[in-house]
Amino acid sequence: MSTPAALPSPAPRTAQLRLEPALRWALLLFVAMRLLTALVAYGVNTAAQRPYPVFPDGIIELRSETFILQGPLRGWFDPWYRYDTGWYLYIAHEGYQPDAPTIIFAPFYPLLVRLLSPLMGGDYLVAALLVSNVACIIAFYLLYRLVAGEYGHQLAVLTLLLYASFPTAFYLVAGYTESTFMALALGAWLAVRAQRYWLAGLLAFCAALTRAQGWALALPFAYIILERMGQARGGFWPGIRYYLAQPLEALRVGLPMSPAVLGGVLGTAAYVFGMQWTGMGSVEEAFLNPPWNTRVQAPWETIIAALRVLLDGTARLHDLASMAVFVFIVFTGVAALRRLKPQYWLLVWPTLFFILLRGHDTFQFHGILRYALYMFPAFMVIALLLQQQQRFTTRLLTGLWIIGGVLLQLMFVAAFALWGWVS
C-alpha cells in the first residue's frame, strides 16, 4: 500500500503577515511620526491651556460647528486646529465667498474634507486629519516605490528616513494639504513611468487643485515623455532633432502622452481662472490683501530682502530657519544636476522659483519651511551623498540627521500647538 502524499505545510504565520517593503516602511514611519507628534502636541496643549486667538472671517468662531468631537479624545485633536486648518475647515463647511481671503486656498482638499465629514459624524476636523493621515501613508509608500525603482531598496529607505525626520514633516499628518498633494504628485509620477498617461494627467490635475504649484509637474513629465520618444531615435537629443524636423510625426507620437503633461497646468488654470469665472475674485489680488499681504516679485528681490535683514541684524529665528532651508534647497538642487536624472531637478528648480516669486514684508522666504517637502528630490540627493560615504560615516551622519531632525520636528510641533508660527 502506498503512503499518501504529504500535504504541504501551512506557511508560517509570520510569513503570511509579512508586508512588502514599501508598505512596511510607510506604516512604520507613519506610526512613529504620528505617535511622537500626537504625544507632544497633546502634552503641550494640555499643560499650557492657551486660548484660541481671534482670526478674521470667523474661521475660529466656526469651531463649534466644525469640531464637535467630545469626550477624552477631544484633547488629542484640539492642538491640530491651527492656522490654515481653520481656513480649510471654513471652506469645507461654508464654501467660498466672493472676494474673501479663503480664495487663496485651492479647493480639492476642502472638498475631500466635506465629502468625508458625514462619515465622521459631521466633524470636519476629524475628517481633515483622516484625509491627511491616510494621504501621508500613501505618500510614504509611493515615495519608496519611486526611489526604489530608480536606485534600489537601500536608497529608498534612506530617502524616506531623511524625509520623515525633516523638521516640518509633521505637516504631513496635520490638517494641511502637504500629504494630499504629495500623494497625488507621486502617484502621477509613477503613472507616467508606467506609461499610464491619462491616469497621470488626472492625478496631476487633482494635485494642482490641491496646491497651485502643481503646474510644475508638467516639466519633469515632459522630459520623461521626450526621453521615451527619443529612445527609438537614437537618444534624447537625436530624438529632439528628429521630431523638430518631423512635426506631424511628433504630434502623432506625443499626443497620446500629452495628458500627463497638461494635467498639472490645466489644474492650476482651473483653480486660478475658475475663481474669476465663478465670480469669487482674483487669487492674486486676494494675496495682496490682509491677512496675507503677499505680493508677486522678482526672485532676486526675495533673495536681496532676506540678505538685507540678515546683514542688518533684524532677522528673526523664523527668518533664519527659512534661510537655512533655502540654502539646503539650493545646495541639493545644484547637486541634483549631476547626481539625479533631469526629471528630478526639473521639479526642484521650478518649485523653488515659484516660492521666490512670493514677497512678504514680515517673513523671509515665506512658506519655504513647508514647501521644502514638495521638493522630494532634495532628500534623494542627500541620501545619495550619504550612501557614497564609508559605512560607519553613513550611519553616523544619518543618525545625526534623524536625531536632530526629529528633535527639531517635535520642537516645531510644540510651537505649533501653542499657536506659534511655523511655516
ABEGO torsion letter per residue (X at the ends): XBBBBBBBBBBBAAAAABBBAAAAAAAAAAAAAAAAAAAAAAAAAAAAGBBBBBBBGGAAAAAAAABABBEAAAAAAAAABBEAAAAAAAAAAAEBBBGBAAAABBAAAAAAAAAAAAAAGGBAAAAAAAAAAAAAAAAAAAAAAAAAAAAEAAAAAAAAAAAAABAAAAAAABBBAAAAAAAAAAAAAAAAAAGBAAAAAAAAAAAAAABAAAAAAAAAAAAAAAAAAAAAAGEAAAAAAAAAABAAAAAAAAAAAAAAAAAAAAAAAAAAAAAAAAGAEBAAAAAABOAAGBBBBBAAAAAAAAAAAAAAGABBAAAAAAAAAAAAAAAAAAAAAAABBAAAAAAAAAAAAAAAABBBAABBGBGAAAAAAABAAAAAAAAAAAAABBAAAAAAAAAAAAAAAAAAAAAAAAAAAAGBBBX
